[in-house]
Structure formats: C-alpha cells, structure tokens
Amino acid sequence: MNRTTRATHRFRGVVAGIVATVMMFGLADLIARAFTPSAAPLLTLGQAIIPLAPPAAIKPVIALFGDNDKLVLVLSTGLGAIILAGLIGALAVSRRRLATTLLVVAGLVPVIVIIIRPEAGAIDVIPTLIGIAAGVAVFLLLLRFGVPATHAEATDSPDVARGSRTSESLSRRRFFGLAGAIGAIGAVTIAAGQTLVSLTQEAGAAVAKLVLPTPAKKAAAIPAAASTDLDGTVPFVTEAKDFYRIDTVLSPPVIDPEQWSLRIHGMVEEEVTLTMDDVLDLPQEEHHITLTCVSNPVGGDLVGNATWLGYPVRDLLARARPNSQADMVLSHSFDGFTASTPIGALTDDRAALLAVGMNGEPLTPIHGFPARLVVPGLYGFVSATKWVTELEVTRFDEKTAYWTDRGWDAKAPILVASRIEVPKPLAKVPAGDIRVGGTAWAQRAGIDRVEVKLDDGEWTQADLAEEVTIDTWRQWRTEFAEVAAGSHTLTVRATDKDGTVQTAKRRDSIPNSATGHHHIQFRVE
C-alpha cells in the first residue's frame, strides 16, 4: 500500500472516530433529557473538570469569557473528546480491535464519573451507555465501508485475503456522504439534547410552584435622580437575564421548592430546619443590594444591582443560638459548593438575606432558585451561596471553603471600585464636548466622590447621581469641553465615605479582587 493510500485511509479513520463520538454524545444528551442533567456525559465531564482546575487557570477564563465560561468549558470538553476520537480513528487503520476497545474505554469515563457522584443513581448511566453502543456501531460501520479491513489488525470478514482490497469499500463520495449524514444526525441530537439546553434552562415548572409573599418591609422607591440618564450607562437595576453568573456548576440544579429545606447546625444550642413554607411564612424584607464577583477585572461587568426579597439571616441564626466562640458560617449549596462568611456580617445590622426573590420575581435557577444568600459588603464567593441548603456555624480555624482552599481570601471585604461605561473603549467620538459616565461602588461604606482624568490632565470631580443606599452602586457623569481631535485616554477613580481612595496599584484578583484605576482609550474625529 503506497503512502497516499495509507494517508487516505487514515483520514477516513479520523472521520469515523469523530462522527462516532458526535453520535455518542448527541444521542446520550438527547436521552438524558428524560432523566436528569447530571446524566448528560458532556456536562458530567465538564463538571468533573471544574474542581480539578487550578485557580491560575480559572481566573483568566472568567476574566476573558465572564458569564460564558460554562459554555466555553462544555465546548472545550467536546473539542477534546473529538480530538481524542480522531486519534483513535487514525489508529484503527492498523489496529482496528485496539481502536474499538479504546473508544469504548473513553466512552466509559463519563459513566465512571456519574457513578462516583453521591447524588447520582444507577439509572443515570443509561443515556451514556446507549450513546456508547450507538457510537461504537457507527464507528465499525464507517470503518467497514471506508477503510479496507485487510490493513487492520483484525478483519471484519474472514474470507478477505490479507493485502487485498476489500470489495465492500465505498467510493470516497459515498463514504463521506454516509459519514456526513450520520454526523448531521448526531449534531441535531446534540442541539436538541440536554447539554446546550441545560445551560440556559429556566426550569419554569419548578419556579411556577413558588408564589412570593407580599413584603412585610418594602424597599424604598428608587428615585429618578439615581440615574444620570446618560445614554450608554447601565440601568440602575440589573434585570435577572443580564445579571452576571459565576458559579461552579455547568447545569443549574432543578430543585422542587416543596422538597427544599434549610438546616442550621454546628456550634449552636439548637439545630433548626426550615422548609420553604416555613421561610415564606416569615415576614419578608426587600432591599436594594449590589453584588460583585471577586474575579471581576478592573472595569469589568461581573457586578450587578437588584432588589432582593428575603428574610434576615441574623434572625434565622438567632433561632439556633450560635455559640459565642463561633466566628464563621459555612454555607453549603445543593451542588456541594461551600462559602465561608464571617458570622459578624450575618448578625450585624446589614441586610444579609436568605433571598427567595429578585426584582419582584422568584429567583431563576441560574441565580439560585429556590433560595440563596445575599450579603452586602463581601465578594460573592464568600457571601452569595446559590441553592443554599445548610448554614453550618463554625470557626475559620476549623473549617475551610471551596474557594479559600484554592487560594482566595477567607473573608473578602469589598474594595472601592469604579468603571467608565461612556464612551466605550476604542470608541470614535465626534469633536466637541465629550460626555463621560459610569458607575462606582463601595458596599457598606458608600461612594463619596468620583474623579476622572483626561489624558495626563488634572483630576476632575464628576457629578454623582443620588445615592439609594450605601449597599448599591452609584452612577456618575461629567463632561470635557472642546476635546481636540486625535486619540485620548480617560481614567477614573472613586473615594468612599470612609475616605479610602481607590488604589492605582494593579494586582490580580487572587486573593481578594483585582485592583487599579480603570482607563480606556477613545478617538475624537
């Protein structure tokens, strides 16, 4: 067999491996819709990767992709599987039996991952097992008709003489037509299946079961003066669909509120368990609160402001009567995530809530339905546990949490920050007066002053919109008159009411938020 023929057969083997894998994952994901999101193999593999990824790899991914990090991980996992499948297919030209075995073994990896998850049942492996069977069948079919068996270690037909060309090989056009048709079917099943659907699911049926009570304490009305009315700045209240999402699950859990409960235990005098009915019977409070992710880059959008409905955590903890030696509450999520919150932040006068509503509606699954924590003044990784099921009263010297084990700060107080939203980076602006605006935040202290600098000029104090609470962000705006044509730079800094000036020193987000002044370049024409 000459080199060209061998290369052609190897390429067909690669195609066979890829098409078989697409069918394997596609069919398994489609069948998984009848089971549970955890039964989808791509999600299973991606979810297994998350806790293994080092912080040094996680941080740049979040900074680069933001809310799309989950989709990127799923696509990257799928791409890795396709590359592996292609290598296995290439091996099938000379070692067909070994290649088939490797394909089966690779397919069994997500089965093993599913089995070892505590919450999974034996039935959850069925979609992947069916997918493996279909994938192997497709693989052998394409090899039979696309790659001569006489060049493989094991032949499909004993009456085919070694070294001869099999009469069953299809022409190149027919082979790729068959592979294309099967690949298209696999792609359709992926599109219709669980993996991509579950990334954006709203679990409407579960949400519909929860009817929010009328707040016993309503949040103050947001005045019109809380907005600068400068086109291009973000709204004062962030809609749920636009609110940032950073967590450790690929598929938000679908939790029946009738089955949900919250357990308060640990260093307490009396353990307390509440059902959702118990929580909703309590006098709910509304509060405007801005949340910020510790991974937010300077000038980034991993920050949002919403009106939250919930019950004060301090009153929940009071029922359990924490031990005076406790200094931390370890909150547990339905998905196994944990967060360490200073107990003082949950028992002082701030609006730390067990939240059940967001902007007048029940929480959506991606934002923690049916209940989550919302604690002003701390970054979300220690204060905003979604799908919360336990509050364990403990000590920092006895327990650690998910992200603190990976190098982040254990207490994570919010730092004063600001960003420019108008003009956009690299924007082209008409000559004349230049309008500049954005937002600033310093939860628990409040914003006192925002200053903006054009190029290397002096700091100019911006006009601040009306403050709603110290726990919400504050909009600002200013103007620069008759800015000359050409390229320019804008820089912003904020000062909180305690007199803390936003530092210009640049640092990464580990251990407690990225710092530095936000600056952008734009062009006047």
Secondary structure, 3 states (H helix, E strand, C coil): CCHHHHHHHHHHHHHHHHHHHHHHHHHHHHHHCCCCHHHCHHHHHHHHHHHHCCHHHHHHHHHHHHHHHHHHHHHHHHHHHHHHHHHHHHHCCCCHHHHHHHHHHHHHHHHHHHHHCCCCCHHHHHHHHHHHHHHHHHHHHHHHHHCCHHHCCCCCCCCCCCCCCCCCCCCHHHHHHHHHHHHHHHHHHHHHCHHHHHHCCCCHHHHHCCCCCCCCECCCCCCHHHCCCCCCCCCCCCCHHHCCCCCCCCCCCCCCCCCCEEEEEECECCCEEEEHHHHHCCCCEEEEEEEECCCCCCCCCCEEEEEEEEEEHHHHHHHHCECCCCCEEEEEECCCCEEEEEHHHHHCCCCCEEEEEECCEECCHHHCCCCEEECCCECHHHCCCCCEEEEEEECCCCCCCCCHHHCCCCCCECCCEEEEEECCCCCEECCEEEEEEEEEECCCCCEEEEEEEECCCCCEECEECCCCCCCCCEEEEEEEEEECCEEEEEEEEEEECCCCECCCCCECCCCCCCECCEEEEEEEC
